[in-house]
Amino acid sequence: MADQPHTEPQVTDLGKIEIAPEVLQIIAGLAALQVDGVLGTSGGVVSDITQFLGRKNPKQGIRVELEEDTKIVVSIIVEYGKKIPEVGREVQVRVKEAVETMTGLPVSDVIVRVVEVKIRNKADEEGDNQRLK
């Protein structure tokens, strides 16, 4: 859900390097999922149905706004019992660091929307095995 087809291209002596906004969405989504207490991202009813059917999409629940600044909105599902402000702050830090490190683009804002709180279940625990630590 990005507003522009590509970020401002970087020009090298060999040509241009363009990063599609979808790449920023994927980086932000994967970074958010690495935070303890985040059970997933949520992008609304359609993407929730897709996830229910077993198709994971790291872009779901992530919106990138490329204007004068790069703004990222992350909609997350937090594990019941976790401190929501702490989880949200860690998501902000991880998303900003990941996007800036991997793309070189400065991120001005990371807005975290907690859209759901869930109790961890067996499927969530299996997902933890895929987290990068």
N, CA, C and O atoms as CSV, one atom per row, in Angstrom:
chain,resi,resn,atom,element,x,y,z
A,1,MET,N,N,0.824,-1.174,0.000
A,1,MET,CA,C,0.000,0.000,0.000
A,1,MET,C,C,0.867,1.235,0.000
A,1,MET,O,O,0.774,2.046,0.922
A,2,ALA,N,N,1.671,1.399,-0.959
A,2,ALA,CA,C,2.541,2.548,-1.012
A,2,ALA,C,C,1.968,3.555,-1.991
A,2,ALA,O,O,1.213,3.205,-2.898
A,3,ASP,N,N,2.338,4.799,-1.794
A,3,ASP,CA,C,1.767,5.866,-2.584
A,3,ASP,C,C,2.518,6.130,-3.887
A,3,ASP,O,O,1.938,6.697,-4.813
A,4,GLN,N,N,3.785,5.739,-3.991
A,4,GLN,CA,C,4.581,6.002,-5.162
A,4,GLN,C,C,5.158,4.708,-5.695
A,4,GLN,O,O,5.321,3.750,-4.940
A,5,PRO,N,N,5.476,4.659,-7.011
A,5,PRO,CA,C,5.981,3.423,-7.570
A,5,PRO,C,C,7.379,3.053,-7.080
A,5,PRO,O,O,7.678,1.865,-6.961
A,6,HIS,N,N,8.236,4.017,-6.796
A,6,HIS,CA,C,9.595,3.734,-6.340
A,6,HIS,C,C,10.069,4.862,-5.443
A,6,HIS,O,O,9.542,5.973,-5.488
A,7,THR,N,N,11.066,4.563,-4.632
A,7,THR,CA,C,11.702,5.604,-3.845
A,7,THR,C,C,12.551,6.441,-4.783
A,7,THR,O,O,12.747,6.081,-5.944
A,8,GLU,N,N,13.051,7.550,-4.280
A,8,GLU,CA,C,13.949,8.386,-5.072
A,8,GLU,C,C,15.152,7.536,-5.464
A,8,GLU,O,O,15.835,6.999,-4.592
A,9,PRO,N,N,15.426,7.402,-6.778
A,9,PRO,CA,C,16.514,6.514,-7.175
A,9,PRO,C,C,17.881,7.057,-6.756
A,9,PRO,O,O,18.117,8.265,-6.755
A,10,GLN,N,N,18.763,6.140,-6.406
A,10,GLN,CA,C,20.148,6.494,-6.133
A,10,GLN,C,C,20.912,6.263,-7.428
A,10,GLN,O,O,20.772,5.217,-8.061
A,11,VAL,N,N,21.716,7.235,-7.816
A,11,VAL,CA,C,22.446,7.142,-9.072
A,11,VAL,C,C,23.892,6.788,-8.775
A,11,VAL,O,O,24.556,7.428,-7.959
A,12,THR,N,N,24.363,5.755,-9.457
A,12,THR,CA,C,25.767,5.353,-9.348
A,12,THR,C,C,26.400,5.511,-10.723
A,12,THR,O,O,25.718,5.868,-11.683
A,13,ASP,N,N,27.685,5.252,-10.822
A,13,ASP,CA,C,28.345,5.362,-12.118
A,13,ASP,C,C,27.876,4.274,-13.088
A,13,ASP,O,O,28.154,4.348,-14.285
A,14,LEU,N,N,27.168,3.271,-12.577
A,14,LEU,CA,C,26.655,2.203,-13.434
A,14,LEU,C,C,25.180,2.366,-13.772
A,14,LEU,O,O,24.660,1.636,-14.616
A,15,GLY,N,N,24.500,3.302,-13.133
A,15,GLY,CA,C,23.076,3.505,-13.392
A,15,GLY,C,C,22.323,3.812,-12.119
A,15,GLY,O,O,22.907,4.266,-11.135
A,16,LYS,N,N,21.028,3.565,-12.137
A,16,LYS,CA,C,20.147,3.881,-11.009
A,16,LYS,C,C,19.886,2.659,-10.146
A,16,LYS,O,O,19.913,1.521,-10.615
A,17,ILE,N,N,19.630,2.929,-8.864
A,17,ILE,CA,C,19.144,1.896,-7.942
A,17,ILE,C,C,17.812,2.403,-7.409
A,17,ILE,O,O,17.757,3.409,-6.703
A,18,GLU,N,N,16.750,1.704,-7.750
A,18,GLU,CA,C,15.414,2.069,-7.289
A,18,GLU,C,C,14.911,0.996,-6.342
A,18,GLU,O,O,15.073,-0.200,-6.588
A,19,ILE,N,N,14.294,1.444,-5.248
A,19,ILE,CA,C,13.734,0.502,-4.278
A,19,ILE,C,C,12.223,0.664,-4.289
A,19,ILE,O,O,11.705,1.740,-3.987
A,20,ALA,N,N,11.524,-0.396,-4.634
A,20,ALA,CA,C,10.065,-0.351,-4.676
A,20,ALA,C,C,9.517,-0.213,-3.257
A,20,ALA,O,O,10.071,-0.803,-2.330
A,21,PRO,N,N,8.440,0.553,-3.068
A,21,PRO,CA,C,7.842,0.699,-1.738
A,21,PRO,C,C,7.448,-0.637,-1.108
A,21,PRO,O,O,7.438,-0.770,0.116
A,22,GLU,N,N,7.124,-1.624,-1.944
A,22,GLU,CA,C,6.771,-2.937,-1.419
A,22,GLU,C,C,7.941,-3.563,-0.667
A,22,GLU,O,O,7.743,-4.328,0.278
A,23,VAL,N,N,9.150,-3.238,-1.086
A,23,VAL,CA,C,10.338,-3.741,-0.391
A,23,VAL,C,C,10.400,-3.142,1.015
A,23,VAL,O,O,10.734,-3.837,1.974
A,24,LEU,N,N,10.080,-1.862,1.135
A,24,LEU,CA,C,10.048,-1.220,2.452
A,24,LEU,C,C,8.985,-1.870,3.329
A,24,LEU,O,O,9.195,-2.054,4.528
A,25,GLN,N,N,7.853,-2.216,2.741
A,25,GLN,CA,C,6.794,-2.890,3.487
A,25,GLN,C,C,7.277,-4.237,4.017
A,25,GLN,O,O,7.029,-4.576,5.174
A,26,ILE,N,N,7.956,-4.995,3.184
A,26,ILE,CA,C,8.436,-6.309,3.598
A,26,ILE,C,C,9.472,-6.176,4.711
A,26,ILE,O,O,9.411,-6.897,5.707
A,27,ILE,N,N,10.417,-5.259,4.545
A,27,ILE,CA,C,11.444,-5.054,5.575
A,27,ILE,C,C,10.789,-4.673,6.898
A,27,ILE,O,O,11.119,-5.235,7.943
A,28,ALA,N,N,9.863,-3.719,6.851
A,28,ALA,CA,C,9.190,-3.264,8.075
A,28,ALA,C,C,8.390,-4.395,8.716
A,28,ALA,O,O,8.419,-4.562,9.935
A,29,GLY,N,N,7.680,-5.168,7.905
A,29,GLY,CA,C,6.883,-6.271,8.437
A,29,GLY,C,C,7.731,-7.337,9.096
A,29,GLY,O,O,7.401,-7.821,10.178
A,30,LEU,N,N,8.826,-7.705,8.444
A,30,LEU,CA,C,9.705,-8.725,9.019
A,30,LEU,C,C,10.371,-8.220,10.297
A,30,LEU,O,O,10.531,-8.979,11.253
A,31,ALA,N,N,10.759,-6.947,10.320
A,31,ALA,CA,C,11.373,-6.374,11.524
A,31,ALA,C,C,10.373,-6.377,12.682
A,31,ALA,O,O,10.735,-6.710,13.811
A,32,ALA,N,N,9.128,-6.010,12.412
A,32,ALA,CA,C,8.101,-5.980,13.463
A,32,ALA,C,C,7.859,-7.372,14.026
A,32,ALA,O,O,7.665,-7.531,15.231
A,33,LEU,N,N,7.869,-8.373,13.169
A,33,LEU,CA,C,7.607,-9.744,13.607
A,33,LEU,C,C,8.724,-10.312,14.480
A,33,LEU,O,O,8.528,-11.324,15.153
A,34,GLN,N,N,9.880,-9.678,14.475
A,34,GLN,CA,C,11.001,-10.143,15.298
A,34,GLN,C,C,10.891,-9.689,16.750
A,34,GLN,O,O,11.639,-10.163,17.605
A,35,VAL,N,N,9.971,-8.780,17.034
A,35,VAL,CA,C,9.829,-8.225,18.385
A,35,VAL,C,C,9.043,-9.189,19.269
A,35,VAL,O,O,7.970,-9.660,18.893
A,36,ASP,N,N,9.594,-9.477,20.451
A,36,ASP,CA,C,8.913,-10.325,21.416
A,36,ASP,C,C,7.591,-9.664,21.815
A,36,ASP,O,O,7.570,-8.496,22.201
A,37,GLY,N,N,6.510,-10.400,21.721
A,37,GLY,CA,C,5.200,-9.860,22.069
A,37,GLY,C,C,4.353,-9.538,20.854
A,37,GLY,O,O,3.154,-9.292,20.984
A,38,VAL,N,N,4.963,-9.535,19.666
A,38,VAL,CA,C,4.202,-9.309,18.434
A,38,VAL,C,C,3.847,-10.676,17.862
A,38,VAL,O,O,4.725,-11.459,17.502
A,39,LEU,N,N,2.547,-10.951,17.784
A,39,LEU,CA,C,2.088,-12.230,17.254
A,39,LEU,C,C,1.839,-12.177,15.757
A,39,LEU,O,O,1.741,-13.214,15.102
A,40,GLY,N,N,1.737,-10.972,15.216
A,40,GLY,CA,C,1.512,-10.838,13.787
A,40,GLY,C,C,1.205,-9.415,13.421
A,40,GLY,O,O,1.141,-8.526,14.270
A,41,THR,N,N,1.014,-9.220,12.124
A,41,THR,CA,C,0.561,-7.924,11.626
A,41,THR,C,C,-0.823,-8.140,11.032
A,41,THR,O,O,-1.177,-9.253,10.644
A,42,SER,N,N,-1.581,-7.092,10.966
A,42,SER,CA,C,-2.958,-7.227,10.489
A,42,SER,C,C,-3.275,-6.116,9.511
A,42,SER,O,O,-3.101,-4.933,9.805
A,43,GLY,N,N,-3.743,-6.519,8.343
A,43,GLY,CA,C,-4.043,-5.538,7.313
A,43,GLY,C,C,-5.508,-5.446,6.967
A,43,GLY,O,O,-5.852,-4.981,5.880
A,44,GLY,N,N,-6.376,-5.870,7.852
A,44,GLY,CA,C,-7.799,-5.788,7.577
A,44,GLY,C,C,-8.397,-7.150,7.291
A,44,GLY,O,O,-7.721,-8.174,7.389
A,45,VAL,N,N,-9.659,-7.148,6.941
A,45,VAL,CA,C,-10.422,-8.382,6.788
A,45,VAL,C,C,-9.869,-9.270,5.684
A,45,VAL,O,O,-9.716,-10.475,5.888
A,46,VAL,N,N,-9.565,-8.702,4.517
A,46,VAL,CA,C,-9.112,-9.523,3.389
A,46,VAL,C,C,-7.791,-10.205,3.708
A,46,VAL,O,O,-7.638,-11.401,3.463
A,47,SER,N,N,-6.834,-9.457,4.254
A,47,SER,CA,C,-5.545,-10.083,4.557
A,47,SER,C,C,-5.669,-11.047,5.730
A,47,SER,O,O,-4.928,-12.027,5.803
A,48,ASP,N,N,-6.594,-10.785,6.645
A,48,ASP,CA,C,-6.798,-11.719,7.752
A,48,ASP,C,C,-7.362,-13.043,7.231
A,48,ASP,O,O,-7.009,-14.108,7.739
A,49,ILE,N,N,-8.233,-12.984,6.226
A,49,ILE,CA,C,-8.759,-14.204,5.614
A,49,ILE,C,C,-7.631,-14.947,4.898
A,49,ILE,O,O,-7.537,-16.172,4.982
A,50,THR,N,N,-6.782,-14.205,4.198
A,50,THR,CA,C,-5.637,-14.812,3.511
A,50,THR,C,C,-4.742,-15.520,4.504
A,50,THR,O,O,-4.283,-16.632,4.244
A,51,GLN,N,N,-4.484,-14.884,5.649
A,51,GLN,CA,C,-3.638,-15.500,6.671
A,51,GLN,C,C,-4.326,-16.735,7.250
A,51,GLN,O,O,-3.673,-17.741,7.527
A,52,PHE,N,N,-5.643,-16.656,7.431
A,52,PHE,CA,C,-6.393,-17.797,7.953
A,52,PHE,C,C,-6.259,-18.993,7.015
A,52,PHE,O,O,-6.213,-20.138,7.466
A,53,LEU,N,N,-6.197,-18.729,5.721
A,53,LEU,CA,C,-6.061,-19.796,4.733
A,53,LEU,C,C,-4.634,-20.330,4.649
A,53,LEU,O,O,-4.346,-21.236,3.866
A,54,GLY,N,N,-3.742,-19.761,5.461
A,54,GLY,CA,C,-2.384,-20.279,5.522
A,54,GLY,C,C,-1.380,-19.565,4.653
A,54,GLY,O,O,-0.231,-19.995,4.558
A,55,ARG,N,N,-1.781,-18.494,4.021
A,55,ARG,CA,C,-0.866,-17.739,3.174
A,55,ARG,C,C,-0.358,-16.535,3.957
A,55,ARG,O,O,-1.129,-15.633,4.286
A,56,LYS,N,N,0.926,-16.522,4.253
A,56,LYS,CA,C,1.490,-15.410,5.008
A,56,LYS,C,C,1.986,-14.349,4.044
A,56,LYS,O,O,2.544,-14.662,2.992
A,57,ASN,N,N,1.781,-13.106,4.405
A,57,ASN,CA,C,2.211,-11.984,3.582
A,57,ASN,C,C,2.895,-10.976,4.491
A,57,ASN,O,O,2.221,-10.323,5.288
A,58,PRO,N,N,4.227,-10.825,4.397
A,58,PRO,CA,C,4.917,-9.909,5.299
A,58,PRO,C,C,4.564,-8.442,5.074
A,58,PRO,O,O,4.921,-7.592,5.889
A,59,LYS,N,N,3.857,-8.128,3.964
A,59,LYS,CA,C,3.466,-6.740,3.708
A,59,LYS,C,C,2.151,-6.375,4.389
A,59,LYS,O,O,1.837,-5.193,4.529
A,60,GLN,N,N,1.381,-7.372,4.814
A,60,GLN,CA,C,0.071,-7.071,5.373
A,60,GLN,C,C,0.216,-6.234,6.635
A,60,GLN,O,O,1.095,-6.482,7.460
A,61,GLY,N,N,-0.638,-5.261,6.773
A,61,GLY,CA,C,-0.623,-4.418,7.960
A,61,GLY,C,C,0.462,-3.368,7.956
A,61,GLY,O,O,0.682,-2.713,8.974
A,62,ILE,N,N,1.151,-3.185,6.834
A,62,ILE,CA,C,2.223,-2.198,6.737
A,62,ILE,C,C,1.867,-1.202,5.641
A,62,ILE,O,O,1.559,-1.592,4.514
A,63,ARG,N,N,1.909,0.066,5.972
A,63,ARG,CA,C,1.678,1.122,4.976
A,63,ARG,C,C,2.906,2.020,4.941
A,63,ARG,O,O,3.410,2.436,5.984
A,64,VAL,N,N,3.377,2.313,3.753
A,64,VAL,CA,C,4.540,3.184,3.575
A,64,VAL,C,C,4.087,4.442,2.850
A,64,VAL,O,O,3.433,4.370,1.809
A,65,GLU,N,N,4.438,5.585,3.406
A,65,GLU,CA,C,4.122,6.870,2.783
A,65,GLU,C,C,5.429,7.541,2.395
A,65,GLU,O,O,6.248,7.883,3.248
A,66,LEU,N,N,5.607,7.722,1.096
A,66,LEU,CA,C,6.820,8.349,0.584
A,66,LEU,C,C,6.467,9.743,0.081
A,66,LEU,O,O,6.007,9.915,-1.047
A,67,GLU,N,N,6.686,10.707,0.919
A,67,GLU,CA,C,6.473,12.099,0.517
A,67,GLU,C,C,7.816,12.782,0.694
A,67,GLU,O,O,8.822,12.305,0.169
A,68,GLU,N,N,7.854,13.883,1.419
A,68,GLU,CA,C,9.142,14.501,1.715
A,68,GLU,C,C,9.923,13.622,2.684
A,68,GLU,O,O,11.151,13.558,2.628
A,69,ASP,N,N,9.204,12.953,3.563
A,69,ASP,CA,C,9.801,12.042,4.529
A,69,ASP,C,C,9.240,10.642,4.290
A,69,ASP,O,O,8.204,10.472,3.648
A,70,THR,N,N,9.948,9.647,4.821
A,70,THR,CA,C,9.452,8.279,4.761
A,70,THR,C,C,8.733,7.985,6.072
A,70,THR,O,O,9.332,8.022,7.147
A,71,LYS,N,N,7.446,7.694,5.966
A,71,LYS,CA,C,6.636,7.354,7.137
A,71,LYS,C,C,6.125,5.930,6.964
A,71,LYS,O,O,5.720,5.520,5.875
A,72,ILE,N,N,6.155,5.190,8.064
A,72,ILE,CA,C,5.710,3.799,8.024
A,72,ILE,C,C,4.678,3.583,9.119
A,72,ILE,O,O,4.901,3.935,10.277
A,73,VAL,N,N,3.548,3.001,8.742
A,73,VAL,CA,C,2.496,2.661,9.695
A,73,VAL,C,C,2.442,1.138,9.790
A,73,VAL,O,O,2.290,0.445,8.785
A,74,VAL,N,N,2.569,0.633,11.018
A,74,VAL,CA,C,2.596,-0.805,11.261
A,74,VAL,C,C,1.414,-1.166,12.155
A,74,VAL,O,O,1.291,-0.645,13.263
A,75,SER,N,N,0.546,-2.053,11.677
A,75,SER,CA,C,-0.593,-2.531,12.468
A,75,SER,C,C,-0.251,-3.911,13.003
A,75,SER,O,O,-0.027,-4.849,12.237
A,76,ILE,N,N,-0.214,-4.027,14.336
A,76,ILE,CA,C,0.263,-5.273,14.943
A,76,ILE,C,C,-0.773,-5.917,15.854
A,76,ILE,O,O,-1.715,-5.281,16.327
A,77,ILE,N,N,-0.553,-7.215,16.076
A,77,ILE,CA,C,-1.314,-7.992,17.055
A,77,ILE,C,C,-0.348,-8.294,18.192
A,77,ILE,O,O,0.714,-8.878,17.977
A,78,VAL,N,N,-0.720,-7.894,19.401
A,78,VAL,CA,C,0.157,-8.049,20.559
A,78,VAL,C,C,-0.310,-9.226,21.407
A,78,VAL,O,O,-1.506,-9.465,21.572
A,79,GLU,N,N,0.668,-9.951,21.936
A,79,GLU,CA,C,0.382,-11.076,22.805
A,79,GLU,C,C,-0.218,-10.582,24.119
A,79,GLU,O,O,0.286,-9.637,24.725
A,80,TYR,N,N,-1.303,-11.232,24.554
A,80,TYR,CA,C,-1.938,-10.900,25.825
A,80,TYR,C,C,-0.927,-11.035,26.961
A,80,TYR,O,O,-0.188,-12.017,27.037
A,81,GLY,N,N,-0.905,-10.038,27.839
A,81,GLY,CA,C,-0.016,-10.054,28.993
A,81,GLY,C,C,1.255,-9.242,28.794
A,81,GLY,O,O,1.951,-8.937,29.763
A,82,LYS,N,N,1.564,-8.888,27.554
A,82,LYS,CA,C,2.749,-8.075,27.281
A,82,LYS,C,C,2.412,-6.599,27.491
A,82,LYS,O,O,1.258,-6.194,27.348
A,83,LYS,N,N,3.405,-5.813,27.824
A,83,LYS,CA,C,3.213,-4.377,28.020
A,83,LYS,C,C,3.182,-3.699,26.653
A,83,LYS,O,O,4.205,-3.581,25.978
A,84,ILE,N,N,1.996,-3.260,26.262
A,84,ILE,CA,C,1.782,-2.731,24.921
A,84,ILE,C,C,2.699,-1.549,24.604
A,84,ILE,O,O,3.277,-1.532,23.517
A,85,PRO,N,N,2.867,-0.552,25.494
A,85,PRO,CA,C,3.770,0.551,25.146
A,85,PRO,C,C,5.209,0.097,24.899
A,85,PRO,O,O,5.883,0.639,24.022
A,86,GLU,N,N,5.689,-0.892,25.659
A,86,GLU,CA,C,7.050,-1.395,25.469
A,86,GLU,C,C,7.181,-2.145,24.141
A,86,GLU,O,O,8.170,-1.980,23.426
A,87,VAL,N,N,6.194,-2.958,23.818
A,87,VAL,CA,C,6.213,-3.688,22.552
A,87,VAL,C,C,6.166,-2.690,21.391
A,87,VAL,O,O,6.916,-2.815,20.424
A,88,GLY,N,N,5.292,-1.714,21.498
A,88,GLY,CA,C,5.169,-0.706,20.445
A,88,GLY,C,C,6.454,0.071,20.225
A,88,GLY,O,O,6.844,0.317,19.084
A,89,ARG,N,N,7.108,0.456,21.296
A,89,ARG,CA,C,8.366,1.201,21.196
A,89,ARG,C,C,9.450,0.343,20.547
A,89,ARG,O,O,10.218,0.833,19.718
A,90,GLU,N,N,9.512,-0.924,20.918
A,90,GLU,CA,C,10.514,-1.819,20.323
A,90,GLU,C,C,10.248,-2.019,18.834
A,90,GLU,O,O,11.190,-2.107,18.046
A,91,VAL,N,N,8.978,-2.091,18.439
A,91,VAL,CA,C,8.631,-2.195,17.024
A,91,VAL,C,C,9.120,-0.942,16.291
A,91,VAL,O,O,9.702,-1.044,15.211
A,92,GLN,N,N,8.888,0.231,16.869
A,92,GLN,CA,C,9.350,1.467,16.242
A,92,GLN,C,C,10.858,1.446,16.006
A,92,GLN,O,O,11.335,1.761,14.916
A,93,VAL,N,N,11.595,1.069,17.045
A,93,VAL,CA,C,13.061,1.049,16.950
A,93,VAL,C,C,13.527,0.053,15.895
A,93,VAL,O,O,14.358,0.386,15.049
A,94,ARG,N,N,12.999,-1.164,15.940
A,94,ARG,CA,C,13.445,-2.213,15.008
A,94,ARG,C,C,13.096,-1.891,13.559
A,94,ARG,O,O,13.903,-2.116,12.656
A,95,VAL,N,N,11.889,-1.364,13.340
A,95,VAL,CA,C,11.477,-1.038,11.981
A,95,VAL,C,C,12.351,0.092,11.425
A,95,VAL,O,O,12.847,0.002,10.302
A,96,LYS,N,N,12.533,1.138,12.202
A,96,LYS,CA,C,13.357,2.269,11.754
A,96,LYS,C,C,14.782,1.814,11.433
A,96,LYS,O,O,15.318,2.147,10.376
A,97,GLU,N,N,15.393,1.056,12.342
A,97,GLU,CA,C,16.762,0.588,12.133
A,97,GLU,C,C,16.866,-0.308,10.900
A,97,GLU,O,O,17.791,-0.158,10.102
A,98,ALA,N,N,15.934,-1.230,10.743
A,98,ALA,CA,C,15.991,-2.169,9.623
A,98,ALA,C,C,15.853,-1.449,8.288
A,98,ALA,O,O,16.635,-1.691,7.368
A,99,VAL,N,N,14.871,-0.570,8.176
A,99,VAL,CA,C,14.652,0.125,6.907
A,99,VAL,C,C,15.836,1.042,6.591
A,99,VAL,O,O,16.320,1.061,5.459
A,100,GLU,N,N,16.298,1.792,7.574
A,100,GLU,CA,C,17.413,2.701,7.331
A,100,GLU,C,C,18.703,1.952,6.998
A,100,GLU,O,O,19.448,2.362,6.108
A,101,THR,N,N,18.966,0.862,7.705
A,101,THR,CA,C,20.190,0.092,7.467
A,101,THR,C,C,20.179,-0.569,6.095
A,101,THR,O,O,21.180,-0.546,5.379
A,102,MET,N,N,19.047,-1.154,5.736
A,102,MET,CA,C,18.994,-1.913,4.489
A,102,MET,C,C,18.846,-1.037,3.245
A,102,MET,O,O,19.304,-1.417,2.167
A,103,THR,N,N,18.210,0.135,3.382
A,103,THR,CA,C,17.930,0.955,2.198
A,103,THR,C,C,18.704,2.264,2.155
A,103,THR,O,O,18.865,2.852,1.085
A,104,GLY,N,N,19.184,2.728,3.304
A,104,GLY,CA,C,19.841,4.032,3.343
A,104,GLY,C,C,18.864,5.190,3.365
A,104,GLY,O,O,19.280,6.349,3.367
A,105,LEU,N,N,17.568,4.896,3.381
A,105,LEU,CA,C,16.547,5.951,3.410
A,105,LEU,C,C,16.254,6.352,4.848
A,105,LEU,O,O,16.031,5.485,5.693
A,106,PRO,N,N,16.249,7.653,5.143
A,106,PRO,CA,C,15.896,8.075,6.496
A,106,PRO,C,C,14.391,7.896,6.735
A,106,PRO,O,O,13.571,8.237,5.883
A,107,VAL,N,N,14.050,7.363,7.894
A,107,VAL,CA,C,12.650,7.165,8.266
A,107,VAL,C,C,12.299,8.221,9.309
A,107,VAL,O,O,12.906,8.265,10.379
A,108,SER,N,N,11.327,9.067,9.003
A,108,SER,CA,C,10.969,10.145,9.931
A,108,SER,C,C,10.011,9.676,11.017
A,108,SER,O,O,10.115,10.111,12.164
A,109,ASP,N,N,9.079,8.792,10.668
A,109,ASP,CA,C,8.062,8.347,11.627
A,109,ASP,C,C,7.771,6.863,11.443
A,109,ASP,O,O,7.694,6.357,10.324
A,110,VAL,N,N,7.613,6.184,12.574
A,110,VAL,CA,C,7.078,4.827,12.574
A,110,VAL,C,C,5.885,4.862,13.522
A,110,VAL,O,O,6.038,5.014,14.734
A,111,ILE,N,N,4.710,4.720,12.952
A,111,ILE,CA,C,3.478,4.760,13.731
A,111,ILE,C,C,3.021,3.322,13.950
A,111,ILE,O,O,2.823,2.570,12.996
A,112,VAL,N,N,2.856,2.953,15.204
A,112,VAL,CA,C,2.430,1.595,15.542
A,112,VAL,C,C,0.974,1.634,15.984
A,112,VAL,O,O,0.609,2.366,16.904
A,113,ARG,N,N,0.154,0.839,15.320
A,113,ARG,CA,C,-1.255,0.706,15.675
A,113,ARG,C,C,-1.466,-0.699,16.214
A,113,ARG,O,O,-1.256,-1.681,15.503
A,114,VAL,N,N,-1.876,-0.793,17.455
A,114,VAL,CA,C,-2.206,-2.101,18.017
A,114,VAL,C,C,-3.669,-2.346,17.691
A,114,VAL,O,O,-4.558,-1.660,18.195
A,115,VAL,N,N,-3.905,-3.339,16.837
A,115,VAL,CA,C,-5.261,-3.587,16.346
A,115,VAL,C,C,-5.928,-4.789,16.986
A,115,VAL,O,O,-7.124,-5.027,16.817
A,116,GLU,N,N,-5.109,-5.555,17.739
A,116,GLU,CA,C,-5.680,-6.742,18.362
A,116,GLU,C,C,-4.745,-7.229,19.468
A,116,GLU,O,O,-3.533,-7.018,19.411
A,117,VAL,N,N,-5.322,-7.878,20.467
A,117,VAL,CA,C,-4.566,-8.551,21.524
A,117,VAL,C,C,-5.053,-9.993,21.527
A,117,VAL,O,O,-6.256,-10.253,21.570
A,118,LYS,N,N,-4.097,-10.939,21.481
A,118,LYS,CA,C,-4.456,-12.356,21.428
A,118,LYS,C,C,-3.656,-13.145,22.448
A,118,LYS,O,O,-2.560,-12.750,22.847
A,119,ILE,N,N,-4.218,-14.256,22.855
A,119,ILE,CA,C,-3.491,-15.207,23.685
A,119,ILE,C,C,-2.670,-16.087,22.748
A,119,ILE,O,O,-3.172,-16.570,21.733
A,120,ARG,N,N,-1.400,-16.288,23.101
A,120,ARG,CA,C,-0.511,-17.117,22.276
A,120,ARG,C,C,-1.078,-18.534,22.213
A,120,ARG,O,O,-1.468,-19.102,23.233
A,121,ASN,N,N,-1.120,-19.097,21.006
A,121,ASN,CA,C,-1.563,-20.480,20.845
A,121,ASN,C,C,-0.461,-21.299,20.196
A,121,ASN,O,O,0.625,-20.780,19.938
A,122,LYS,N,N,-0.723,-22.559,19.933
A,122,LYS,CA,C,0.300,-23.459,19.398
A,122,LYS,C,C,0.834,-22.975,18.050
A,122,LYS,O,O,2.034,-23.084,17.798
A,123,ALA,N,N,-0.015,-22.451,17.188
A,123,ALA,CA,C,0.437,-21.961,15.883
A,123,ALA,C,C,1.396,-20.783,16.053
A,123,ALA,O,O,2.357,-20.649,15.295
A,124,ASP,N,N,1.135,-19.923,17.056
A,124,ASP,CA,C,2.031,-18.798,17.314
A,124,ASP,C,C,3.393,-19.297,17.791
A,124,ASP,O,O,4.426,-18.739,17.422
A,125,GLU,N,N,3.393,-20.351,18.612
A,125,GLU,CA,C,4.650,-20.906,19.119
A,125,GLU,C,C,5.466,-21.504,17.980
A,125,GLU,O,O,6.693,-21.402,17.977
A,126,GLU,N,N,4.792,-22.130,17.008
A,126,GLU,CA,C,5.500,-22.661,15.850
A,126,GLU,C,C,6.099,-21.534,15.040
A,126,GLU,O,O,7.187,-21.681,14.481
A,127,GLY,N,N,5.405,-20.407,14.966
A,127,GLY,CA,C,5.926,-19.233,14.270
A,127,GLY,C,C,7.170,-18.687,14.931
A,127,GLY,O,O,8.032,-18.115,14.262
A,128,ASP,N,N,7.276,-18.859,16.258
A,128,ASP,CA,C,8.466,-18.397,16.975
A,128,ASP,C,C,9.710,-19.133,16.514
A,128,ASP,O,O,10.810,-18.582,16.562
A,129,ASN,N,N,9.554,-20.348,16.076
A,129,ASN,CA,C,10.704,-21.103,15.593
A,129,ASN,C,C,11.272,-20.487,14.325
A,129,ASN,O,O,12.429,-20.734,13.985
A,130,GLN,N,N,10.473,-19.687,13.617
A,130,GLN,CA,C,10.931,-19.045,12.397
A,130,GLN,C,C,11.490,-17.651,12.661
A,130,GLN,O,O,12.067,-17.051,11.754
A,131,ARG,N,N,11.341,-17.120,13.862
A,131,ARG,CA,C,11.871,-15.802,14.178
A,131,ARG,C,C,13.385,-15.826,14.168
A,131,ARG,O,O,14.018,-16.802,14.572
A,132,LEU,N,N,13.942,-14.738,13.702
A,132,LEU,CA,C,15.394,-14.588,13.761
A,132,LEU,C,C,15.739,-14.007,15.113
A,132,LEU,O,O,15.153,-12.999,15.509
A,133,LYS,N,N,16.646,-14.589,15.816
A,133,LYS,CA,C,17.029,-14.083,17.141
A,133,LYS,C,C,18.426,-13.527,17.074
A,133,LYS,O,O,18.949,-13.048,18.080
